[in-house]
Amino acid sequence: MKGTEALVTMLERKGVDTMFGYPGGSVIPLYDALYDSDIRHVLVRHEQCAAHMADGYARASGRPGVCLATSGPGATNLVTGIATAFADSVPMIAFTGQVGVGSLGLGAFQEVDAYSLLMPITKHNYRVLDVNRLPHDVYEAWEICQVGRPGPVHVDLPVDQMNSQIDESILDETYGIKPVTEDISAIPDAVKWIKEARKPVILVGGGAVNAYEEVRRFAKLLNAPVCCTLMGMGVVPSSDPMNMGPLGMHGRMAAMTSMNEADLIISIGSRFSDRTYSKRSGMQDPEGRVIHIDIDATEFGKHKLCNCLNIQCDAAKAVRMLTDSLGRYTPKKWWLTRSKEIKSRCGCDFDINDYPIKPQKVMKEISRIIGKDTIVTTDVGQNQMWAMHFLGFEDPRRLLSSGTFGTMGYGLPAAIGAKAAKPDSDVIAITGDGGFQMVMQEMATSLAEDLPVTVVLLNNGVLGMVRQWQKLFWNGRYSETTLEAVPDFVKLAEAFGAKGILVERPGEMADALKEARECGRTCLVEVRVDIDEDVLPMIPADPKAPLVKGRCRF
Ligand SMILES: Cc1ncc(C[n+]2csc(CCOP(=O)(O)OP(=O)(O)O)c2C)c(N)n1
């Protein structure tokens, strides 16, 4: 068979049911092979969004997302989407077409050194210089993107090799990769530290998503407050009385206060990123201790955490071992009472019916329609932080958001990818007027591919989050944060064949969401929100500047 047919066969054998991509000269042969395949191909409108869709597919389902682009500009257009997935440890395989091996380096039409270009933003990458290496490279890529700390893997496909013949029998060969080494030697000391701690706090990040059952059992045993990162939302249900919510620059006061007062942090799959853990949001006790559980040893010691025990291990396994080793554990009564008190002070119930509409009101109404399987994606900016603050999630893989890379334009394509992975789930994309305009062409993909999503567009008329910084820290000098000549979003949605609804008064919100859900196709709900509402409380980047509390009554 030809290399192209071999690739499609291998993907089918691995259970790939959906790919997101865009054709071009060097991948026409591969698209020809896909023509006869049962794999669903979602034809995007811009390759960046193919990567975001594969990312949304992977985050929603836990299975690797697959995207495909042609050589040259197709490959460069993938870059932001791959970097986004890399930064948030999302399993993905990105295939790119390439000029023939004999033309490499000659500046051939649509040649770019995608292999080098993508190296720093992928977990691993391959260039298939000999078609007989294709099975090895593809099968290994499949394993590598998932094993240990997940991440995107790139496979560059020179067109002459893909057109060459390959002996079908080599597709049956197996290619194993070494399991990730683990170091659990600190478990006994960690158990001792947990028993000695007076004020333990659990911090869960994206690395805990697959360990949520173990984490919940452990958290129940300790009855300790749990803080999370944006990636760790839903690992412990939002409704759990000991869940203090997200920690960090835009986190909740309850999370920050319990972290500030802690004498032990048990971090499960969190990497203490600068947006989550800072001098202000972190533990204040100079003698405080940290148990750091991570499968990726390179995360240990990146940030100066005093008194640290590192456990390099799969989160589920490590937490199970800790729980079993602890046996009977009596939670510290005083800390339990104090944690409940902290939580009760963090009311955060903004059902405000002010005009212009407050974004918090929008979130309140969305939270009313979130069911167990509803998936919410966000864009980046204020809309993202409001969603993190005011929406509750009872399970992981329900809030999909670009955390570490902070990629505007993520929300809509990720929602389409999530819908492809979970067709029975309602999918809501929360976005801003800036982020939406970066990817609005994907409304067409959603309609053409029958992947309906509800887009809730918080239209404040500005690049809200940047404007907020200008307002709070740059004396209100609003340099280039107002987007002129924005389209009429409702008409735009209708031009794509979607439904469009405009909401201008708080009382219209609930009916609009109901109509959107019931219309059975992609619907854009444009909500005109208050330009001046800030996401607060906020920890300023300057460690000396005071906390900005705003309406927070904490
Ligand atoms: C691709 C990209 N460019 C620039 C930024 C910097 N940035 C972060 S938030 C933001 C404003 C977002 O505005 P909008 O999409 O309208 O959302 P809002 O903050 O108003 O909710 C910008 C420009 C970014 N995160 N990503």
The ligand as an SDF file (V2000), in Angstrom:
LIG
                    3D

 26 27  0  0  0  0  0  0  0  0999 V2000
   -3.6690   35.9500   20.6090 C   0  0  0  0  0  0  0  0  0  0  0  0
   -3.6270   36.9140   21.7520 C   0  0  0  0  0  0  0  0  0  0  0  0
   -3.3280   38.2070   21.5290 N   0  0  0  0  0  0  0  0  0  0  0  0
   -3.3120   39.0890   22.5690 C   0  0  0  0  0  0  0  0  0  0  0  0
   -3.5820   38.6800   23.8320 C   0  0  0  0  0  0  0  0  0  0  0  0
   -3.5350   39.6540   24.9980 C   0  0  0  0  0  0  0  0  0  0  0  0
   -4.8610   39.8060   25.6050 N   0  0  0  0  0  0  0  0  0  0  0  0
   -5.2470   39.1400   26.7050 C   0  0  0  0  0  0  0  0  0  0  0  0
   -6.8200   39.4380   27.1430 S   0  0  0  0  0  0  0  0  0  0  0  0
   -7.0280   40.5150   25.8760 C   0  0  0  0  0  0  0  0  0  0  0  0
   -8.3370   41.2150   25.6840 C   0  0  0  0  0  0  0  0  0  0  0  0
   -9.4200   40.2870   25.2900 C   0  0  0  0  0  0  0  0  0  0  0  0
  -10.5080   41.0480   24.8530 O   0  0  0  0  0  0  0  0  0  0  0  0
  -11.8940   40.3650   24.5290 P   0  0  0  0  0  0  0  0  0  0  0  0
  -11.6990   39.2040   23.6480 O   0  0  0  0  0  0  0  0  0  0  0  0
  -12.8280   41.3940   24.0360 O   0  0  0  0  0  0  0  0  0  0  0  0
  -12.3400   39.7820   25.9320 O   0  0  0  0  0  0  0  0  0  0  0  0
  -12.6700   40.5220   27.3140 P   0  0  0  0  0  0  0  0  0  0  0  0
  -11.3930   40.6500   28.0840 O   0  0  0  0  0  0  0  0  0  0  0  0
  -13.2760   41.8640   26.9780 O   0  0  0  0  0  0  0  0  0  0  0  0
  -13.6370   39.6010   27.9750 O   0  0  0  0  0  0  0  0  0  0  0  0
   -5.8670   40.6290   25.1220 C   0  0  0  0  0  0  0  0  0  0  0  0
   -5.6900   41.5100   23.9590 C   0  0  0  0  0  0  0  0  0  0  0  0
   -3.8530   37.3070   24.0110 C   0  0  0  0  0  0  0  0  0  0  0  0
   -4.0800   36.7990   25.2260 N   0  0  0  0  0  0  0  0  0  0  0  0
   -3.8990   36.4570   22.9630 N   0  0  0  0  0  0  0  0  0  0  0  0
  1  2  1  0
  2  3  1  0
  2 26  2  0
  3  4  2  0
  4  5  1  0
  5  6  1  0
  5 24  2  0
  6  7  1  0
  7  8  2  0
  7 22  1  0
  8  9  1  0
  9 10  1  0
 10 11  1  0
 10 22  2  0
 11 12  1  0
 12 13  1  0
 13 14  1  0
 14 15  2  0
 14 16  1  0
 14 17  1  0
 17 18  1  0
 18 19  2  0
 18 20  1  0
 18 21  1  0
 22 23  1  0
 24 25  1  0
 24 26  1  0
M  CHG  1   7   1
M  END
$$$$
